[in-house]
Amino acid sequence: FFAPVAQASTSLVLHQQTPKDGYFCNTCISFMNTALDELLQIIAQSGVLGSCNALCSQLNNQVEGAVCNLLCDYVGINEFINLVDDADPDPIFYCQELSVC
């Protein structure tokens, strides 16, 4: 499992980490706080999405798209959409359900 780390140039450096080591927890929570509404809109407008890339590439921010792809690929597109589409969005809960916190 890989966690992106944004540098000053906004390029991504990938570091191999295990999901349960907590390394990716803050990144996940931050991502969910900023991108959740946009993800919900994409899901509502796009209907059936066949891949994580098809969903995440529609995010406006490149770093958020990369984080989205990593989280989504980890659990699979169907599970990721089910989790994001929950009626009571809570970023910490989502990240715990994704096993990164």
NUROMAR-759638 format. One line per field, with one value per atom (N, C-alpha, C, O, CB): residue in three letters; residue number from 1; atom name; y, x negated, z negated. Coordinates in Angstrom, 2 decimals, m for minus. Glycine has a CB too. Example, Ala and Ser with C-alpha at 12.3 -4.5 7.8 and 13.67 -1.06 7.14 Angstrom:
% residues 2
type = ala/ala/ala/ala/ala/ser/ser/ser/ser/ser
seq = 1/1/1/1/1/2/2/2/2/2
atom = N/CA/C/O/CB/N/CA/C/O/CB
v = m5.69/m4.50/m3.30/m3.32/m4.47/m2.25/m1.06/0.03/1.14/m0.60
u = m13.19/m12.30/m13.20/m14.24/m11.31/m12.85/m13.67/m12.90/m13.41/m14.08
w = m7.80/m7.80/m7.80/m8.46/m9.05/m7.08/m7.14/m7.87/m8.04/m5.72
//
This chain:
% residues 101
type = phe/phe/phe/phe/phe/phe/phe/phe/phe/phe/ala/ala/ala/ala/ala/pro/pro/pro/pro/pro/val/val/val/val/val/ala/ala/ala/ala/ala/gln/gln/gln/gln/gln/ala/ala/ala/ala/ala/ser/ser/ser/ser/ser/thr/thr/thr/thr/thr/ser/ser/ser/ser/ser/leu/leu/leu/leu/leu/val/val/val/val/val/leu/leu/leu/leu/leu/his/his/his/his/his/gln/gln/gln/gln/gln/gln/gln/gln/gln/gln/thr/thr/thr/thr/thr/pro/pro/pro/pro/pro/lys/lys/lys/lys/lys/asp/asp/asp/asp/asp/gly/gly/gly/gly/gly/tyr/tyr/tyr/tyr/tyr/phe/phe/phe/phe/phe/cys/cys/cys/cys/cys/asn/asn/asn/asn/asn/thr/thr/thr/thr/thr/cys/cys/cys/cys/cys/ile/ile/ile/ile/ile/ser/ser/ser/ser/ser/phe/phe/phe/phe/phe/met/met/met/met/met/asn/asn/asn/asn/asn/thr/thr/thr/thr/thr/ala/ala/ala/ala/ala/leu/leu/leu/leu/leu/asp/asp/asp/asp/asp/glu/glu/glu/glu/glu/leu/leu/leu/leu/leu/leu/leu/leu/leu/leu/gln/gln/gln/gln/gln/ile/ile/ile/ile/ile/ile/ile/ile/ile/ile/ala/ala/ala/ala/ala/gln/gln/gln/gln/gln/ser/ser/ser/ser/ser/gly/gly/gly/gly/gly/val/val/val/val/val/leu/leu/leu/leu/leu/gly/gly/gly/gly/gly/ser/ser/ser/ser/ser/cys/cys/cys/cys/cys/asn/asn/asn/asn/asn/ala/ala/ala/ala/ala/leu/leu/leu/leu/leu/cys/cys/cys/cys/cys/ser/ser/ser/ser/ser/gln/gln/gln/gln/gln/leu/leu/leu/leu/leu/asn/asn/asn/asn/asn/asn/asn/asn/asn/asn/gln/gln/gln/gln/gln/val/val/val/val/val/glu/glu/glu/glu/glu/gly/gly/gly/gly/gly/ala/ala/ala/ala/ala/val/val/val/val/val/cys/cys/cys/cys/cys/asn/asn/asn/asn/asn/leu/leu/leu/leu/leu/leu/leu/leu/leu/leu/cys/cys/cys/cys/cys/asp/asp/asp/asp/asp/tyr/tyr/tyr/tyr/tyr/val/val/val/val/val/gly/gly/gly/gly/gly/ile/ile/ile/ile/ile/asn/asn/asn/asn/asn/glu/glu/glu/glu/glu/phe/phe/phe/phe/phe/ile/ile/ile/ile/ile/asn/asn/asn/asn/asn/leu/leu/leu/leu/leu/val/val/val/val/val/asp/asp/asp/asp/asp/asp/asp/asp/asp/asp/ala/ala/ala/ala/ala/asp/asp/asp/asp/asp/pro/pro/pro/pro/pro/asp/asp/asp/asp/asp/pro/pro/pro/pro/pro/ile/ile/ile/ile/ile/phe/phe/phe/phe/phe/tyr/tyr/tyr/tyr/tyr/cys/cys/cys/cys/cys/gln/gln/gln/gln/gln/glu/glu/glu/glu/glu/leu/leu/leu/leu/leu/ser/ser/ser/ser/ser/val/val/val/val/val/cys/cys/cys/cys/cys
seq = 1/1/1/1/1/2/2/2/2/2/3/3/3/3/3/4/4/4/4/4/5/5/5/5/5/6/6/6/6/6/7/7/7/7/7/8/8/8/8/8/9/9/9/9/9/10/10/10/10/10/11/11/11/11/11/12/12/12/12/12/13/13/13/13/13/14/14/14/14/14/15/15/15/15/15/16/16/16/16/16/17/17/17/17/17/18/18/18/18/18/19/19/19/19/19/20/20/20/20/20/21/21/21/21/21/22/22/22/22/22/23/23/23/23/23/24/24/24/24/24/25/25/25/25/25/26/26/26/26/26/27/27/27/27/27/28/28/28/28/28/29/29/29/29/29/30/30/30/30/30/31/31/31/31/31/32/32/32/32/32/33/33/33/33/33/34/34/34/34/34/35/35/35/35/35/36/36/36/36/36/37/37/37/37/37/38/38/38/38/38/39/39/39/39/39/40/40/40/40/40/41/41/41/41/41/42/42/42/42/42/43/43/43/43/43/44/44/44/44/44/45/45/45/45/45/46/46/46/46/46/47/47/47/47/47/48/48/48/48/48/49/49/49/49/49/50/50/50/50/50/51/51/51/51/51/52/52/52/52/52/53/53/53/53/53/54/54/54/54/54/55/55/55/55/55/56/56/56/56/56/57/57/57/57/57/58/58/58/58/58/59/59/59/59/59/60/60/60/60/60/61/61/61/61/61/62/62/62/62/62/63/63/63/63/63/64/64/64/64/64/65/65/65/65/65/66/66/66/66/66/67/67/67/67/67/68/68/68/68/68/69/69/69/69/69/70/70/70/70/70/71/71/71/71/71/72/72/72/72/72/73/73/73/73/73/74/74/74/74/74/75/75/75/75/75/76/76/76/76/76/77/77/77/77/77/78/78/78/78/78/79/79/79/79/79/80/80/80/80/80/81/81/81/81/81/82/82/82/82/82/83/83/83/83/83/84/84/84/84/84/85/85/85/85/85/86/86/86/86/86/87/87/87/87/87/88/88/88/88/88/89/89/89/89/89/90/90/90/90/90/91/91/91/91/91/92/92/92/92/92/93/93/93/93/93/94/94/94/94/94/95/95/95/95/95/96/96/96/96/96/97/97/97/97/97/98/98/98/98/98/99/99/99/99/99/100/100/100/100/100/101/101/101/101/101
atom = N/CA/C/O/CB/N/CA/C/O/CB/N/CA/C/O/CB/N/CA/C/O/CB/N/CA/C/O/CB/N/CA/C/O/CB/N/CA/C/O/CB/N/CA/C/O/CB/N/CA/C/O/CB/N/CA/C/O/CB/N/CA/C/O/CB/N/CA/C/O/CB/N/CA/C/O/CB/N/CA/C/O/CB/N/CA/C/O/CB/N/CA/C/O/CB/N/CA/C/O/CB/N/CA/C/O/CB/N/CA/C/O/CB/N/CA/C/O/CB/N/CA/C/O/CB/N/CA/C/O/CB/N/CA/C/O/CB/N/CA/C/O/CB/N/CA/C/O/CB/N/CA/C/O/CB/N/CA/C/O/CB/N/CA/C/O/CB/N/CA/C/O/CB/N/CA/C/O/CB/N/CA/C/O/CB/N/CA/C/O/CB/N/CA/C/O/CB/N/CA/C/O/CB/N/CA/C/O/CB/N/CA/C/O/CB/N/CA/C/O/CB/N/CA/C/O/CB/N/CA/C/O/CB/N/CA/C/O/CB/N/CA/C/O/CB/N/CA/C/O/CB/N/CA/C/O/CB/N/CA/C/O/CB/N/CA/C/O/CB/N/CA/C/O/CB/N/CA/C/O/CB/N/CA/C/O/CB/N/CA/C/O/CB/N/CA/C/O/CB/N/CA/C/O/CB/N/CA/C/O/CB/N/CA/C/O/CB/N/CA/C/O/CB/N/CA/C/O/CB/N/CA/C/O/CB/N/CA/C/O/CB/N/CA/C/O/CB/N/CA/C/O/CB/N/CA/C/O/CB/N/CA/C/O/CB/N/CA/C/O/CB/N/CA/C/O/CB/N/CA/C/O/CB/N/CA/C/O/CB/N/CA/C/O/CB/N/CA/C/O/CB/N/CA/C/O/CB/N/CA/C/O/CB/N/CA/C/O/CB/N/CA/C/O/CB/N/CA/C/O/CB/N/CA/C/O/CB/N/CA/C/O/CB/N/CA/C/O/CB/N/CA/C/O/CB/N/CA/C/O/CB/N/CA/C/O/CB/N/CA/C/O/CB/N/CA/C/O/CB/N/CA/C/O/CB/N/CA/C/O/CB/N/CA/C/O/CB/N/CA/C/O/CB/N/CA/C/O/CB/N/CA/C/O/CB/N/CA/C/O/CB/N/CA/C/O/CB/N/CA/C/O/CB/N/CA/C/O/CB/N/CA/C/O/CB/N/CA/C/O/CB/N/CA/C/O/CB/N/CA/C/O/CB/N/CA/C/O/CB/N/CA/C/O/CB/N/CA/C/O/CB/N/CA/C/O/CB/N/CA/C/O/CB/N/CA/C/O/CB/N/CA/C/O/CB
v = m1.17/0.00/1.23/1.25/0.00/2.23/3.41/4.65/4.81/3.58/5.52/6.77/7.92/7.98/6.86/8.87/10.00/11.05/11.25/10.62/11.70/12.81/13.99/13.94/12.46/15.06/16.24/17.02/17.24/17.13/17.44/18.27/19.69/19.93/17.72/20.62/22.02/22.20/23.08/22.86/21.38/21.49/20.80/20.74/20.89/20.29/19.53/18.23/17.61/20.38/17.83/16.50/15.47/15.80/16.37/14.24/13.20/12.30/11.91/12.37/11.99/11.01/9.87/10.08/11.60/8.66/7.53/6.79/6.48/6.57/6.53/5.78/4.54/4.63/6.64/3.39/2.17/2.12/2.22/0.91/1.97/1.91/0.85/0.50/3.30/0.34/m0.57/0.26/1.24/m1.67/m0.11/0.68/0.88/1.94/0.03/m0.11/m0.04/0.64/0.73/m1.41/1.12/1.75/3.18/3.82/1.72/3.69/5.02/6.15/7.30/5.24/5.84/6.85/7.64/8.85/6.20/6.99/7.59/8.17/8.73/6.56/8.03/8.42/9.92/10.27/8.09/10.79/12.23/12.65/13.52/13.00/12.04/12.34/11.95/12.69/11.61/10.79/10.31/11.25/11.63/8.89/11.62/12.50/13.86/14.40/12.68/14.40/15.68/15.57/16.44/16.13/14.48/14.25/14.18/14.83/12.97/13.39/13.24/14.56/14.86/12.17/15.36/16.66/17.60/18.36/17.30/17.55/18.50/17.97/18.76/18.87/16.68/16.15/15.42/15.05/15.22/15.21/14.40/14.95/14.21/14.29/16.25/16.84/16.70/16.39/18.31/16.93/16.80/15.35/15.11/17.30/14.39/12.98/12.61/11.91/12.09/13.09/12.80/13.37/12.72/13.37/14.56/15.15/14.34/14.10/16.58/13.91/13.11/11.81/11.41/12.81/11.15/9.88/10.10/9.32/9.26/11.15/11.43/11.77/11.36/12.59/12.50/12.93/11.87/11.81/14.18/11.04/10.08/8.74/8.01/9.87/8.41/7.11/6.01/6.10/6.85/4.97/3.82/4.16/4.57/2.60/3.98/4.21/2.87/2.17/5.27/2.52/1.20/1.05/m0.07/0.82/2.16/2.03/3.20/4.24/1.96/3.00/4.07/5.26/6.41/3.56/4.99/6.07/6.89/8.11/5.51/6.22/6.93/7.89/8.97/5.94/7.53/8.39/9.47/10.66/7.56/9.05/9.96/10.96/12.06/9.15/10.61/11.53/12.74/13.72/10.80/12.66/13.78/14.83/15.90/13.27/14.54/15.54/16.68/16.44/14.90/17.89/19.06/19.18/19.77/20.30/18.64/18.75/17.47/16.38/19.04/17.60/16.45/15.61/14.38/16.92/16.27/15.53/14.76/13.61/16.50/15.41/14.72/13.53/12.48/15.69/13.67/12.55/11.38/10.22/13.01/11.67/10.61/9.92/8.69/11.18/10.69/10.11/9.27/8.16/11.22/9.81/9.10/7.75/6.73/9.93/7.75/6.50/5.49/4.31/6.78/5.95/5.03/4.40/3.19/5.77/5.22/4.70/3.80/2.72/5.85/4.23/3.47/2.13/1.09/4.29/2.17/0.93/m0.06/m1.27/1.24/0.47/m0.39/m1.23/m2.40/0.46/m0.63/m1.35/m1.77/m2.61/m0.51/m1.19/m1.51/m0.44/0.19/m2.89/m0.26/0.82/0.68/1.68/0.83/m0.50/m0.66/m0.34/0.36/m2.09/m0.85/m0.59/0.89/1.48/m1.45/1.49/2.90/3.77/4.68/3.31/3.50/4.27/4.06/5.02/3.87/2.82/2.55/3.32/3.86/1.05/3.37/4.06/5.57/6.21/3.74/6.15/7.59/8.01/9.12/7.99/7.15/7.46/7.26/7.33/6.60/7.02/6.84/8.09/9.20/6.53/7.90/9.01/9.96/11.12/8.47/9.50/10.32/10.43/9.70/9.73/11.33/11.39/11.85/12.90/12.33/11.05/11.35/10.92/9.73/10.63/11.87/11.53/10.57/9.69/12.78/10.72/9.81/8.39/7.43/10.29/8.27/6.95/6.31/5.14/7.07/7.09/6.56/6.01/4.91/7.65/6.77/6.35/5.14/4.32/7.50/5.04/3.83/2.63/1.54/4.02/2.83/1.75/1.34/0.19/2.17/2.27/1.96/1.33/0.98/3.22/1.18/0.56/1.34/0.75/m0.85/2.67/3.48/4.27/4.93/4.42/4.19/4.83/3.81/4.15/6.02
u = m0.85/0.00/m0.89/m1.90/0.96/m0.54/m1.37/m0.64/0.56/m1.79/m1.34/m0.77/m1.49/m2.72/m0.86/m0.75/m1.43/m1.79/m1.09/m0.55/m2.89/m3.32/m3.52/m4.37/m4.62/m2.76/m2.88/m4.12/m4.36/m1.61/m4.89/m6.05/m5.72/m4.64/m7.31/m6.62/m6.39/m6.05/m5.27/m7.61/m6.61/m6.34/m5.03/m4.70/m7.49/m4.31/m3.06/m3.22/m2.23/m2.03/m4.46/m4.65/m4.48/m4.57/m6.06/m4.23/m3.99/m5.20/m5.82/m2.75/m5.52/m6.55/m5.84/m5.15/m7.72/m6.00/m5.31/m6.23/m7.38/m4.82/m5.70/m6.41/m5.58/m4.38/m6.65/m6.23/m5.49/m5.19/m6.09/m6.29/m3.92/m3.46/m2.38/m1.75/m2.92/m2.17/m1.05/0.15/m0.03/m1.39/1.36/2.54/2.76/3.21/3.75/2.45/2.77/1.69/1.84/3.01/0.61/m0.43/m0.09/m0.84/m1.74/1.05/1.50/0.87/1.29/1.25/m0.11/m0.82/0.11/m0.07/m1.90/1.10/1.98/3.26/4.08/2.34/3.42/4.66/4.96/6.05/4.58/4.02/4.26/4.51/5.35/3.07/3.80/4.00/5.41/6.08/2.96/5.86/7.20/8.26/9.19/7.41/8.14/9.12/9.16/10.23/8.81/8.00/7.93/8.59/9.35/6.47/8.28/8.87/10.39/11.10/8.32/10.89/12.34/13.00/14.11/12.66/12.34/12.89/13.00/13.96/12.03/12.03/12.02/12.69/13.25/10.62/12.66/13.13/14.47/15.02/12.11/15.00/16.20/17.39/18.05/16.56/17.67/18.80/18.64/19.60/18.96/17.41/17.16/17.34/17.90/15.75/16.87/17.04/18.52/18.95/16.34/19.30/20.73/21.42/22.29/21.39/21.03/21.58/21.21/22.05/21.10/19.97/19.51/20.30/20.75/18.01/20.46/21.20/22.65/23.19/21.14/23.27/24.68/24.86/25.85/25.20/23.93/24.06/23.62/24.14/23.25/22.67/22.10/22.80/22.68/20.67/23.53/24.18/23.16/22.35/24.95/23.20/22.33/20.92/20.72/22.89/19.97/18.56/17.84/17.95/17.90/17.12/16.52/15.17/14.71/16.39/14.53/13.19/12.92/13.58/12.12/11.93/11.51/10.99/11.26/10.43/10.25/9.71/10.82/10.71/8.77/11.89/13.01/13.65/14.10/14.07/13.69/14.24/13.23/13.54/14.63/12.06/11.08/10.49/10.10/9.97/10.43/9.88/10.78/10.36/9.66/12.01/12.94/12.80/13.41/14.36/12.01/11.75/10.92/10.05/11.03/11.18/10.50/9.05/8.24/11.24/8.69/7.35/6.57/7.03/7.41/5.38/4.57/4.13/4.13/3.35/3.76/3.33/4.52/4.37/2.73/5.69/6.89/7.21/7.64/8.09/7.03/7.26/6.34/6.76/7.06/5.08/4.12/4.49/4.44/2.70/4.86/5.26/6.52/6.63/5.50/7.47/8.71/8.41/8.96/9.60/7.54/7.20/6.57/6.89/6.24/5.69/5.04/6.05/6.04/3.97/6.92/7.93/8.93/9.26/8.67/9.39/10.38/9.80/10.45/10.87/8.59/7.96/7.76/7.81/6.61/7.52/7.28/8.52/8.38/6.87/9.72/10.94/11.80/12.69/11.76/11.54/12.35/13.41/13.89/13.01/13.75/14.67/16.04/16.57/14.83/16.61/17.95/17.99/18.88/18.46/17.03/16.97/16.70/17.28/15.87/15.82/15.50/16.74/17.01/14.37/17.47/18.69/19.73/20.36/19.27/19.91/20.86/20.50/21.37/20.92/19.23/18.77/18.97/19.49/17.30/18.57/18.69/20.15/20.50/17.96/20.99/22.40/23.24/24.47/22.95/22.59/23.28/24.09/23.67/22.26/25.24/26.15/25.59/25.99/27.48/24.69/24.13/22.62/21.87/24.49/22.16/20.72/19.89/20.14/20.47/18.92/18.00/16.60/16.32/18.42/15.73/14.40/13.60/12.93/13.60/13.65/12.89/13.45/12.69/12.93/14.78/15.40/15.00/14.64/16.93/15.06/14.68/13.26/13.01/14.80/12.35/10.95/10.73/9.86/10.06/11.51/11.44/11.99/11.42/12.22/13.08/13.64/12.70/12.71/14.99/11.90/10.91/9.66/8.74/10.54/9.62/8.49/7.20/6.12/8.27/7.29/6.08/5.91/4.89/6.10/6.88/6.78/7.04/7.00/7.78
w = 0.00/0.00/0.00/m0.70/m1.21/0.75/0.91/0.43/0.68/2.35/m0.26/m0.74/m0.09/m0.12/m2.29/0.52/1.14/0.10/m0.89/2.23/0.35/m0.48/0.44/1.33/m1.29/0.25/1.10/0.70/m0.49/1.02/1.69/1.44/1.89/2.45/2.17/1.66/2.00/3.48/3.83/1.65/4.34/5.77/6.15/7.33/6.57/5.20/5.34/6.11/6.49/6.03/6.35/6.94/5.84/4.65/7.63/6.23/5.24/5.12/6.11/5.61/3.91/3.62/2.93/1.93/2.73/3.43/2.85/1.87/2.18/3.95/0.71/m0.30/m0.61/m0.83/m1.60/m0.61/m0.91/m2.40/m3.23/m0.47/m2.71/m4.09/m4.18/m3.18/m4.57/m5.37/m5.57/m6.01/m6.72/m6.61/m5.61/m5.92/m7.42/m7.84/m5.33/m8.22/m9.64/m10.47/m11.69/m10.17/m9.85/m10.65/m11.04/m11.77/m9.91/m10.54/m10.91/m10.11/m10.24/m12.33/m9.30/m8.52/m7.62/m7.44/m7.69/m7.06/m6.07/m6.69/m5.98/m5.02/m7.99/m8.67/m8.49/m8.05/m10.15/m8.83/m8.72/m7.28/m7.02/m9.27/m6.34/m4.93/m4.51/m3.80/m4.05/m4.96/m4.62/m5.18/m4.47/m5.16/m6.45/m7.07/m6.38/m6.12/m8.58/m6.08/m5.37/m4.00/m3.60/m5.23/m3.29/m1.97/m2.07/m1.30/m1.34/m3.00/m3.14/m3.52/m3.06/m4.19/m4.34/m4.71/m3.52/m3.42/m5.79/m2.61/m1.50/m0.24/0.53/m1.18/0.00/1.28/1.21/2.24/1.82/0.02/m0.13/0.66/1.38/m1.59/0.53/1.24/2.75/3.47/0.87/3.22/4.66/5.12/6.19/5.00/4.33/4.66/4.73/5.65/3.63/3.76/3.76/5.01/5.58/2.49/5.42/6.64/7.87/8.74/6.81/7.95/9.09/9.16/10.23/8.98/8.02/7.97/8.40/9.18/6.55/7.88/8.21/9.69/10.30/7.35/10.26/11.65/12.65/13.76/11.88/12.27/13.21/13.24/14.22/12.88/12.19/12.15/11.93/11.01/13.43/12.74/12.59/13.07/14.22/13.37/12.19/12.53/12.45/11.44/11.57/13.48/13.55/12.89/12.70/14.94/12.54/11.95/11.01/11.06/13.04/10.17/9.26/10.06/9.71/8.29/11.11/11.92/12.58/12.68/12.99/13.02/13.64/12.64/13.03/14.16/11.38/10.33/9.94/9.99/9.10/9.55/8.94/9.93/9.54/8.32/11.19/12.19/12.41/13.01/13.50/11.93/12.07/10.97/11.05/12.09/9.95/8.91/9.49/10.33/7.69/9.05/9.61/9.17/9.89/9.20/8.02/7.47/7.75/7.43/5.95/8.34/8.73/7.52/7.59/9.50/6.43/5.24/4.65/4.25/4.18/4.60/4.12/5.01/4.51/4.06/6.31/7.23/6.94/7.01/8.66/6.62/6.30/5.00/4.92/6.21/3.98/2.69/2.89/2.37/1.63/3.64/3.95/4.60/4.19/4.86/5.60/6.28/5.34/5.40/7.43/4.46/3.52/2.57/2.35/2.72/2.00/1.07/1.78/1.29/0.39/2.93/3.69/4.17/4.05/4.89/4.71/5.18/4.04/4.24/5.85/2.84/1.68/1.34/0.99/0.48/1.43/1.05/2.23/2.09/0.12/3.39/4.58/4.81/3.88/4.42/6.08/6.46/5.80/5.31/7.97/5.77/5.20/3.71/3.25/5.43/2.97/1.52/1.26/0.35/0.86/2.06/1.88/2.11/1.33/2.83/3.18/3.47/2.38/1.94/4.85/1.93/0.85/m0.42/m1.09/0.54/m0.73/m1.92/m1.78/m2.70/m2.18/m0.66/m0.44/m0.37/m0.77/0.84/0.15/0.36/m0.90/m0.85/1.48/m2.05/m3.32/m3.65/m3.35/m4.45/m4.26/m4.56/m5.63/m5.67/m5.02/m6.47/m7.55/m7.38/m8.03/m8.94/m6.51/m6.22/m7.42/m8.00/m5.05/m7.77/m8.85/m8.40/m8.33/m10.19/m8.09/m7.57/m8.43/m7.90/m7.39/m9.74/m10.61/m10.51/m10.42/m12.08/m10.52/m10.37/m9.04/m9.00/m10.46/m7.96/m6.64/m6.66/m6.17/m5.57/m7.22/m7.22/m8.12/m7.85/m7.67/m9.19/m10.01/m9.23/m9.29/m11.34/m8.50/m7.70/m6.57/m6.15/m7.13/m6.08/m5.04/m5.62/m4.88/m4.28/m6.95/m7.68/m7.56/m7.57/m7.18/m7.45/m7.44/m8.73/m8.92/m6.25/m9.60/m10.92/m12.01/m13.20/m11.05
//
